[in-house]
Each structure stands twice: as structure tokens, then as C-alpha cells.
């Protein structure tokens, strides 16, 4: 994979996470303490963030850098919370829930 592909993947993922959160690029920029058009420039591939800004973006989404690049997880924060709640369940509860999840996924 070349640098352009990584940048394109970054831009796409940032946009996906932001839209899933239901926040505008302008509002996200301002929340991060950046210029109002900064996130838009990131999403359009016109600039790349510094490492410090990238970590700030991850903090904004309440995810790790690894979770940022896990494109298989559209809602990484929600998955993290679900796993935390799952870890509190008994084996019987987990088995029941897995059964429900399988039914829901196969009944799409």
C-alpha cells in the first residue's frame, strides 16, 4: 500500500467516525480547538494531522489509534462499551445473548 492509499483510508475513516457521531466537520474542528475548516481539510486530503492532533482526534472519539484504523468496526466506541458490559455477564447470560445476536444477524 502506498502513502496515498493510507491517506485516503485515513480521510475516509475520519469522515465515517464523525458522521456516525452526528457532528459536523466545523463543530468537530471547533471542539478540538482547531480552525473551523481543519477537519474538512483532513477529510478532503488537503492536509494530514500531526501525531499530537491525531491522538487528540482519537480522544475526541473515545477510541484508541488502533480502533481508529479498524475499519471493520463502524462504531468502535459502542463496541468497546458492549465488550465491557459483556465481561460482567455470567456464562449463561452470554450464551443467551449470543443466541439472540445470531438470530438478529441471520434474520436481516
C-alpha positions, -999 to 999 in steps of 0.1 A, spaced: 0 0 0 14 34 -9 12 66 11 -17 79 -9 -38 48 -1 -31 53 36 -41 90 34 -73 81 16 -81 54 42 -74 80 70 -97 106 53 -125 81 48 -123 67 83 -123 102 99 -154 111 79 -171 78 88 -165 82 126 -175 119 125 -208 112 107 -216 82 130 -212 106 159 -236 130 142 -214 160 143 -204 185 116 -168 189 104 -169 225 116 -182 216 151 -157 189 155 -129 213 145 -140 238 170 -144 212 197 -108 202 191 -97 238 194 -87 240 158 -97 263 129 -132 258 118 -122 242 84 -95 219 97 -114 186 98 -128 194 64 -93 198 51 -83 164 67 -113 147 52 -106 161 17 -69 150 19 -56 185 18 -36 181 50 -26 154 75 -27 159 113 4 159 135 7 129 158 -4 150 187 -35 161 168 -42 125 157 -42 114 193 -65 143 202 -89 131 174 -88 96 189 -96 110 223 -124 130 208 -140 98 195 -130 80 228 -111 53 209 -75 42 206 -54 47 175 -57 10 168 -95 13 169 -94 43 146 -78 22 119 -101 -8 125 -123 -1 95 -143 -33 102 -158 -16 132 -181 12 122 -190 20 158 -158 14 178 -169 32 209 -202 13 211 -183 -20 206 -159 -11 234 -188 -4 258 -206 -36 247 -175 -57 255 -172 -40 289 -208 -49 296 -203 -84 283 -174 -90 306 -198 -85 336 -222 -113 325 -224 -149 336 -218 -177 311 -255 -184 309 -262 -148 301 -235 -147 275 -248 -178 258 -284 -164 257 -271 -131 243 -250 -148 216 -281 -168 206 -301 -136 203 -273 -119 183 -271 -148 159 -309 -147 154 -308 -110 147 -279 -112 123 -294 -141 103 -328 -126 102 -317 -94 85 
